[in-house]
Amino acid sequence: MGVGGLTQFLQRRGLLREEPISRCRLVIDGHNLFWVLFGRIANVPGGVCQEFTRQLKTFFHDLRRCDIYPLVFLDGTSDCDCHKLPSILQRMKSEIERPVQGNITAETAEKKSCPLLLKTLFTQVLRNLGIPFAECLFEADLPCAAMARRLGCAVMSNDSDFFTLGVTCVRVPVRRVSIKLGDPDSDHSSSFMTCTVFRPQRLLDAYHITQDMMSLVAVVPGNDRFPLQSS
């Protein structure tokens, strides 16, 4: 998943910038959000499910405070052409082997191993909060980008694939961000959060390229469908 090295490339060249976010729609890559929030969980009393639910509710409560209206897209289970099957099998193999490796403690294995029903809990919390969401037949990347273009808004995801799809991207904060009160004299008179934002035109202008060329940016470093070929 993602374009190898692209995020680091954009960071080094100042093309990922901190911007205030408020009073807007936001298409959210649900798969990516799930794993970012799961990564926030520490070993806490009450169990993983309770803490994950708290993190998820807090995340959407913060969006609501900033008048941000989310639409969540979830990955489906189908892989129509099986091009990603080798990558999927390798990830499954690594997940199975991780808890039995000698250099990993029981506490680390517990933190990294995702409970089977946690993804079901994710969708249930979305329903309880009244957050609109849709499950795609295949990967959600293209539907997310298409909906963002239709709504004229950004996609929230840390998946670098979105950097090549011609949409504004808001990075999911690894930690909870502070909500700030707006300045009545600015464009952000309501509460807002500051997030890392990628705007595709910055990249195109910096290197004098067109959006049509971005497909090469996605393929040349290698990805799940087209692995990098060693010479």
C-alpha positions as CSV (number, residue, x, y, z in Angstrom):
1,M,0.0,0.0,0.0
2,G,1.3,3.5,-0.9
3,V,4.0,4.8,-3.1
4,G,7.4,4.0,-1.7
5,G,9.3,7.0,-0.5
6,L,6.8,9.6,-1.7
7,T,5.7,10.9,1.7
8,Q,9.4,11.4,2.8
9,F,10.1,13.1,-0.6
10,L,7.2,15.6,-0.1
11,Q,8.2,16.3,3.5
12,R,11.8,17.0,2.6
13,R,10.8,19.5,-0.1
14,G,8.2,21.3,2.1
15,L,5.2,20.2,0.1
16,L,3.3,18.9,3.2
17,R,2.3,22.0,5.2
18,E,0.4,22.7,8.3
19,E,-3.0,24.3,7.7
20,P,-6.1,25.1,9.8
21,I,-9.1,22.9,8.9
22,S,-12.7,23.8,9.7
23,R,-16.2,24.3,8.2
24,C,-15.8,21.9,5.4
25,R,-16.7,18.4,4.1
26,L,-14.1,15.7,4.4
27,V,-14.0,12.3,2.6
28,I,-12.2,9.9,5.0
29,D,-10.3,6.7,4.0
30,G,-11.8,4.5,6.7
31,H,-9.2,1.7,6.4
32,N,-6.4,4.2,7.1
33,L,-8.3,5.9,9.9
34,F,-8.9,2.5,11.6
35,W,-5.2,1.7,11.7
36,V,-4.1,5.1,12.8
37,L,-6.5,5.1,15.7
38,F,-5.6,1.5,16.6
39,G,-2.0,2.6,16.7
40,R,-2.8,5.2,19.4
41,I,-4.0,2.4,21.8
42,A,-1.7,1.6,24.7
43,N,-2.2,-1.2,27.2
44,V,-5.0,0.4,29.3
45,P,-7.4,-1.0,31.9
46,G,-10.7,-1.9,30.3
47,G,-9.4,-3.6,27.2
48,V,-8.6,-2.7,23.6
49,C,-12.2,-2.4,22.4
50,Q,-13.2,0.1,25.1
51,E,-10.2,2.3,24.4
52,F,-10.6,2.0,20.6
53,T,-14.3,3.1,20.9
54,R,-13.2,6.1,23.0
55,Q,-10.6,7.1,20.5
56,L,-13.1,6.8,17.6
57,K,-15.8,8.8,19.4
58,T,-13.3,11.5,20.3
59,F,-12.0,11.8,16.8
60,F,-15.5,12.4,15.3
61,H,-16.4,14.7,18.2
62,D,-13.4,16.9,17.4
63,L,-14.5,17.1,13.8
64,R,-18.0,18.1,14.8
65,R,-16.6,20.9,17.0
66,C,-14.8,22.3,14.0
67,D,-17.9,22.0,11.8
68,I,-16.3,19.3,9.6
69,Y,-18.7,17.0,8.0
70,P,-17.2,13.5,7.3
71,L,-18.1,10.9,4.8
72,V,-16.3,7.6,5.4
73,F,-15.4,5.0,2.7
74,L,-14.4,1.5,3.7
75,D,-12.4,-1.0,1.7
76,G,-14.3,-4.0,0.3
77,T,-13.0,-7.6,0.4
78,S,-12.7,-8.2,-3.4
79,D,-9.5,-8.1,-5.5
80,C,-11.0,-8.3,-9.0
81,D,-7.7,-9.1,-10.8
82,C,-5.7,-10.8,-8.0
83,H,-2.7,-8.5,-8.7
84,K,-2.5,-7.7,-5.0
85,L,-2.8,-11.3,-3.8
86,P,1.0,-11.8,-3.2
87,S,1.2,-8.6,-1.1
88,I,-1.9,-9.6,0.9
89,L,-0.6,-13.1,1.6
90,Q,2.8,-11.7,2.7
91,R,1.1,-9.3,5.1
92,M,-1.0,-12.2,6.5
93,K,2.1,-14.3,6.9
94,S,3.9,-11.5,8.8
95,E,0.9,-10.9,11.1
96,I,0.9,-14.6,12.0
97,E,4.6,-14.9,12.6
98,R,4.9,-11.6,14.6
99,P,3.7,-12.9,18.0
100,V,6.0,-15.9,17.9
101,Q,9.2,-14.1,17.1
102,G,11.7,-14.3,19.9
103,N,12.5,-10.6,20.0
104,I,8.9,-9.5,20.6
105,T,7.4,-9.4,24.1
106,A,3.9,-10.6,25.1
107,E,2.9,-7.0,25.7
108,T,4.1,-5.9,22.2
109,A,2.4,-8.7,20.5
110,E,-0.9,-7.9,22.3
111,K,-0.6,-4.3,21.3
112,K,0.1,-5.1,17.6
113,S,-2.4,-7.9,17.1
114,C,-5.8,-6.6,16.1
115,P,-8.8,-8.2,17.7
116,L,-11.0,-10.0,15.1
117,L,-14.2,-8.1,15.9
118,L,-12.6,-4.6,16.1
119,K,-13.5,-3.8,12.5
120,T,-17.1,-4.7,13.1
121,L,-17.0,-2.4,16.2
122,F,-15.6,0.3,14.0
123,T,-18.7,0.3,11.7
124,Q,-21.1,-0.1,14.7
125,V,-19.7,3.1,16.3
126,L,-20.1,4.9,13.0
127,R,-23.7,3.9,12.9
128,N,-24.3,4.9,16.6
129,L,-22.7,8.3,15.9
130,G,-24.7,8.9,12.7
131,I,-21.6,9.2,10.6
132,P,-22.4,8.4,6.9
133,F,-20.2,5.6,5.5
134,A,-20.1,3.3,2.5
135,E,-18.3,0.0,1.9
136,C,-16.8,-0.3,-1.5
137,L,-16.6,-3.5,-3.5
138,F,-12.8,-3.2,-3.9
139,E,-10.2,-0.7,-2.5
140,A,-11.7,2.6,-1.5
141,D,-8.9,4.8,-2.9
142,L,-10.5,5.6,-6.3
143,P,-14.1,6.1,-4.9
144,C,-12.7,8.4,-2.2
145,A,-10.8,10.5,-4.7
146,A,-13.9,10.6,-7.1
147,M,-16.2,11.7,-4.3
148,A,-13.8,14.3,-3.1
149,R,-13.6,15.8,-6.6
150,R,-17.4,15.8,-6.9
151,L,-17.8,17.5,-3.5
152,G,-14.9,19.9,-4.0
153,C,-13.3,18.8,-0.7
154,A,-10.2,17.0,0.6
155,V,-9.5,13.3,1.4
156,M,-8.2,12.5,4.8
157,S,-5.7,9.6,4.7
158,N,-2.0,8.9,5.4
159,D,-1.9,6.6,2.3
160,S,0.5,8.1,-0.1
161,D,-1.5,6.7,-3.1
162,F,-3.7,9.7,-2.7
163,F,-0.8,12.1,-3.5
164,T,-1.0,10.8,-7.1
165,L,-4.7,11.0,-7.6
166,G,-5.1,14.8,-8.0
167,V,-6.9,15.5,-4.8
168,T,-6.1,17.6,-1.7
169,C,-5.1,15.3,1.1
170,V,-5.3,15.9,4.9
171,R,-3.1,13.6,6.9
172,V,-4.7,11.7,9.8
173,P,-3.0,13.0,13.0
174,V,-1.0,10.3,14.7
175,R,-1.9,11.9,18.0
176,R,-5.0,13.9,18.9
177,V,-4.7,17.5,17.8
178,S,-5.7,20.5,19.9
179,I,-8.9,22.3,18.9
180,K,-8.4,26.1,18.8
181,L,-10.9,28.9,18.8
182,G,-10.9,30.9,15.6
183,D,-9.9,34.5,15.1
184,P,-13.0,36.6,14.2
185,D,-10.8,38.6,11.8
186,S,-9.7,35.5,9.8
187,D,-11.4,33.0,7.6
188,H,-11.5,30.6,10.5
189,S,-13.9,32.3,12.9
190,S,-15.1,29.0,14.3
191,S,-13.0,26.3,16.1
192,F,-10.4,24.7,13.9
193,M,-7.7,22.0,14.0
194,T,-4.3,22.2,12.4
195,C,-3.4,19.3,10.2
196,T,-0.7,18.4,7.6
197,V,-2.1,19.1,4.1
198,F,-0.9,18.2,0.6
199,R,-2.2,20.2,-2.3
200,P,-1.3,18.6,-5.6
201,Q,-0.8,21.9,-7.5
202,R,2.2,22.6,-5.3
203,L,3.9,19.5,-6.6
204,L,2.9,20.1,-10.2
205,D,4.1,23.7,-10.1
206,A,7.4,22.8,-8.3
207,Y,8.5,20.3,-10.9
208,H,6.7,21.6,-14.0
209,I,4.7,18.4,-14.6
210,T,1.1,17.6,-15.3
211,Q,-1.4,15.4,-13.4
212,D,-1.2,12.9,-16.2
213,M,2.4,12.2,-15.3
214,M,1.5,11.2,-11.7
215,S,0.7,7.7,-12.8
216,L,4.4,7.2,-13.5
217,V,5.2,8.5,-10.0
218,A,3.0,5.8,-8.6
219,V,4.4,2.9,-10.6
220,V,8.2,3.6,-10.9
221,P,9.0,3.2,-7.1
222,G,6.9,-0.1,-7.0
223,N,3.6,-0.8,-5.3
224,D,1.3,-3.7,-4.4
225,R,0.3,-4.3,-8.0
226,F,3.6,-3.5,-9.7
227,P,6.5,-4.5,-7.4
228,L,9.8,-2.8,-7.9
229,Q,12.0,-5.0,-10.1
230,S,15.6,-5.4,-9.0
231,S,18.2,-5.3,-11.8
